Amino acid sequence: MRKLDAIAEIRMGVTLRGRDATRAVEAGSCRLVRISDISQDGTWVNEAFASIEPAERIRAEQFLQSGDVIFPNRGTRTTAIVYRLEEARALAGAQFFVLRPDVAKVLPEYLAWFLRTEQAARHFEERRKGTYVQIIQRSDLAELAIPLPPLEKQRKIVEVAALAVEERLLMERLAAMKAKLINGQLVEVASKPFKAEESKNEQN
């Protein structure tokens, strides 16, 4: 087991100052990732991030890089996602931690996977602070102990976890399609007596 801060650089997302700093503007020069853009499974709900125009200069190192792991630091959801998109000027706001893993020790996808596990959720549940908005502090994240198998085993774990998510999503789609089909058939059954009655009245 290794502490997270021994295998990844941890930094806060960008603090955007000003009342309208995060307001979406059509011709904004930057893109802003929001918590609502990320699913609990660590997939993108939305990849068309809001365009914004920060009031201050954004340093190059503050933009997300491929392989960065994004982790919300507020609220009760424990999710994480690896940034692999081509958008070059995307930012994670102050409601995120941005982790830059040491890829010689840990795969970004493995780190994101472990941050979504029940074990990690219990760690953060015991440490969240705040009454109205619950916060995870940097030290809470840094102290998370992570099992660190060889990289090849990490890769296999990630592949199996991804297949499990894909299976669940397919099952949900199948259940939704089945429900739609059954409801359509029930509506048809419910309508038949009414149609028969209409036909009888027309004959009279």
PyMOL commands that set and color helices and strands:
alter all, ss='L'
color gray80, all
select helices_A, chain A and resi 4-6+35-37+60-62+108-115+118-125+138-142+151-203
alter helices_A, ss='H'
color red, helices_A
select strands_A, chain A and resi 2-3+8-12+30-33+50-52+69-72+81-82+90-92+96-101+145-146
alter strands_A, ss='S'
color yellow, strands_A
deselect
rebuild
show_as cartoon
